[in-house]
Amino acid sequence: MNEALDNSLLTRSRRLSDAIRQVKNAAADRDDVVVDMREASRTRLELLAAELEDVFAGVPADDPLFDFAISSGLQPRLWIDATAHVAMGRDRRAYRFVRDTRLGRVVLVETHDIRQAAEAVTRYVAERMVERERLVAGAPQPVMKDGFVEEAAAGRNGRELAVAGAYLLAGAFAAIAALAYVYREKLAALGWPF
């Protein structure tokens, strides 16, 4: 009887060890697939970077605005500057060119064609360089002429002061009314009519 019990425990432990081995093999296969997908994404981004080599070479080396680097990690990205990058889409075949803004992430282009992605990045780099040249070339100009700015400021200051005073008085009356309502029983006990 003991031998039969020992044999059944031995076969169960073998079955369990076989199952554990199968689960570990499946997990390793999944990990290999994830690594392969990451490497495929990185390779596609390297192809895009090769397509953009002339654009990268056209940017002055001392220009701190652009990065042009592929980051590693769970999702590789080709960084164009501090706010824009190209990453692979969910299907791992589409190039997704995005820019981070104050209002969130904006997708500039999402395409399967490497040439279209390269054209979008090229246009973005050109726009940023022109924008920077304009900022460096001249100081920002006020929208209104000097005389109108002074007149508008003078008229606005008096009105703003009057409106602020009215809001202050309204707030004070509202606070007094709220306190009177909250403490009405105590005020009635003191002889205040309610």
C-alpha positions as CSV (number, residue, x, y, z in Angstrom):
1,M,0.0,0.0,0.0
2,N,2.9,2.4,0.8
3,E,4.5,1.6,-2.5
4,A,1.3,2.5,-4.4
5,L,1.1,5.8,-2.5
6,D,4.7,6.6,-3.1
7,N,4.3,5.8,-6.8
8,S,1.2,8.1,-7.1
9,L,3.0,10.9,-5.3
10,L,6.1,10.5,-7.6
11,T,4.0,10.6,-10.8
12,R,2.1,13.7,-9.5
13,S,5.4,15.5,-8.8
14,R,6.7,14.5,-12.2
15,R,3.5,15.8,-13.8
16,L,3.8,19.0,-11.8
17,S,7.5,19.4,-12.7
18,D,6.6,18.8,-16.3
19,A,3.9,21.4,-16.2
20,I,6.2,23.9,-14.5
21,R,8.8,23.2,-17.2
22,Q,6.2,23.8,-19.9
23,V,5.0,27.0,-18.4
24,K,8.6,28.3,-18.1
25,N,9.3,27.4,-21.7
26,A,6.1,29.2,-22.8
27,A,7.1,32.3,-20.8
28,A,10.5,32.3,-22.3
29,D,9.0,32.0,-25.8
30,R,6.8,35.0,-25.0
31,D,9.7,37.0,-23.7
32,D,11.6,36.2,-26.9
33,V,8.7,37.4,-29.0
34,V,8.6,40.7,-27.0
35,V,12.4,41.2,-27.4
36,D,12.1,40.3,-31.1
37,M,9.2,42.9,-31.5
38,R,11.3,45.5,-29.8
39,E,14.3,44.8,-32.0
40,A,12.1,45.0,-35.1
41,S,10.8,48.4,-34.0
42,R,14.4,49.6,-33.4
43,T,15.4,48.3,-36.8
44,R,12.6,50.1,-38.5
45,L,13.5,53.3,-36.7
46,E,17.1,52.9,-37.7
47,L,15.9,52.6,-41.3
48,L,14.0,55.8,-40.9
49,A,17.1,57.5,-39.4
50,A,19.1,56.3,-42.4
51,E,16.5,57.8,-44.7
52,L,16.9,61.1,-42.8
53,E,20.7,61.2,-42.8
54,D,20.8,64.1,-45.3
55,V,18.4,66.1,-43.1
56,F,20.4,65.4,-40.0
57,A,23.6,66.4,-41.8
58,G,22.0,69.7,-42.9
59,V,21.3,70.8,-39.3
60,P,24.3,72.7,-37.8
61,A,26.2,70.5,-35.3
62,D,26.1,73.2,-32.7
63,D,22.3,73.6,-32.8
64,P,21.0,72.5,-29.4
65,L,17.4,72.4,-30.6
66,F,17.5,68.9,-32.2
67,D,18.5,65.5,-30.8
68,F,18.3,62.9,-33.6
69,A,18.8,59.9,-31.3
70,I,17.1,56.5,-31.0
71,S,16.3,55.7,-27.4
72,S,16.2,52.2,-26.1
73,G,13.6,50.9,-23.7
74,L,10.3,49.1,-23.9
75,Q,9.3,51.3,-26.8
76,P,12.2,52.6,-28.9
77,R,11.8,56.1,-30.2
78,L,13.6,58.3,-32.8
79,W,13.9,61.6,-31.0
80,I,13.8,64.7,-33.3
81,D,13.9,67.3,-30.5
82,A,12.8,67.6,-26.9
83,T,9.1,67.4,-27.8
84,A,8.8,65.4,-31.0
85,H,9.7,61.8,-31.7
86,V,8.8,58.9,-34.1
87,A,7.7,55.6,-32.6
88,M,6.2,52.6,-34.1
89,G,2.4,52.3,-34.0
90,R,0.5,49.5,-32.3
91,D,0.8,47.2,-35.2
92,R,4.6,47.7,-35.1
93,R,4.6,48.6,-38.8
94,A,3.2,52.2,-38.9
95,Y,5.6,55.1,-38.2
96,R,3.9,57.4,-35.7
97,F,5.3,60.9,-35.6
98,V,4.1,62.7,-32.5
99,R,4.7,66.0,-30.6
100,D,4.1,66.7,-27.0
101,T,2.3,70.0,-26.3
102,R,0.8,71.6,-23.2
103,L,-2.5,70.2,-24.2
104,G,-1.3,66.7,-24.7
105,R,0.3,64.5,-27.3
106,V,-0.5,65.4,-30.9
107,V,-0.1,62.9,-33.8
108,L,1.5,64.8,-36.7
109,V,1.7,61.8,-39.1
110,E,0.9,58.1,-38.9
111,T,1.9,56.1,-41.9
112,H,3.2,52.7,-43.1
113,D,5.3,54.4,-45.8
114,I,8.8,55.3,-44.6
115,R,9.1,58.0,-47.3
116,Q,6.0,59.8,-46.0
117,A,7.3,59.6,-42.4
118,A,10.7,61.0,-43.6
119,E,9.0,63.8,-45.5
120,A,6.9,64.8,-42.4
121,V,10.0,64.8,-40.2
122,T,11.9,66.9,-42.8
123,R,9.1,69.4,-42.9
124,Y,9.0,69.6,-39.1
125,V,12.7,70.2,-38.9
126,A,12.5,72.9,-41.6
127,E,9.6,74.6,-39.8
128,R,11.4,74.6,-36.5
129,M,14.6,76.1,-38.1
130,V,12.6,78.8,-39.8
131,E,10.7,79.5,-36.6
132,R,14.0,79.9,-34.7
133,E,15.5,82.1,-37.3
134,R,12.5,84.5,-37.1
135,L,12.8,84.6,-33.3
136,V,16.5,85.4,-33.5
137,A,16.1,87.9,-36.3
138,G,13.8,90.3,-34.5
139,A,12.2,91.3,-31.3
140,P,8.5,90.6,-30.9
141,Q,6.3,93.6,-31.8
142,P,3.2,94.7,-29.9
143,V,-0.1,94.1,-31.6
144,M,-1.3,97.6,-31.0
145,K,0.5,100.8,-31.7
146,D,2.1,102.7,-28.7
147,G,-0.5,105.4,-28.4
148,F,-3.4,102.9,-28.4
149,V,-1.7,100.7,-25.9
150,E,-1.3,103.6,-23.4
151,E,-4.9,104.8,-23.9
152,A,-6.3,101.3,-23.4
153,A,-4.2,100.8,-20.3
154,A,-5.2,104.2,-18.8
155,G,-8.9,103.6,-19.4
156,R,-8.7,100.0,-18.3
157,N,-7.1,100.8,-14.9
158,G,-9.9,103.0,-13.7
159,R,-12.6,100.6,-14.8
160,E,-10.7,97.6,-13.3
161,L,-10.5,99.5,-10.0
162,A,-14.2,100.3,-9.9
163,V,-15.1,96.7,-10.7
164,A,-12.8,95.3,-8.1
165,G,-14.3,97.7,-5.5
166,A,-17.8,96.6,-6.4
167,Y,-16.9,92.9,-6.0
168,L,-15.2,93.7,-2.7
169,L,-18.3,95.4,-1.4
170,A,-20.6,92.6,-2.7
171,G,-18.4,90.0,-1.0
172,A,-18.4,91.8,2.3
173,F,-22.2,92.1,2.3
174,A,-22.5,88.4,1.4
175,A,-20.2,87.5,4.2
176,I,-22.1,89.6,6.7
177,A,-25.4,88.0,5.6
178,A,-24.0,84.5,5.8
179,L,-22.7,85.1,9.4
180,A,-26.0,86.7,10.4
181,Y,-27.9,83.6,9.1
182,V,-25.5,81.2,10.9
183,Y,-25.6,83.0,14.2
184,R,-29.2,84.2,14.0
185,E,-30.2,82.5,17.3
186,K,-27.4,84.1,19.2
187,L,-28.1,87.5,17.7
188,A,-31.8,87.1,18.5
189,A,-30.8,86.3,22.1
190,L,-28.8,89.6,22.2
191,G,-31.9,91.5,21.1
192,W,-31.3,91.8,17.3
193,P,-34.6,91.5,15.5
194,F,-34.9,88.5,13.2
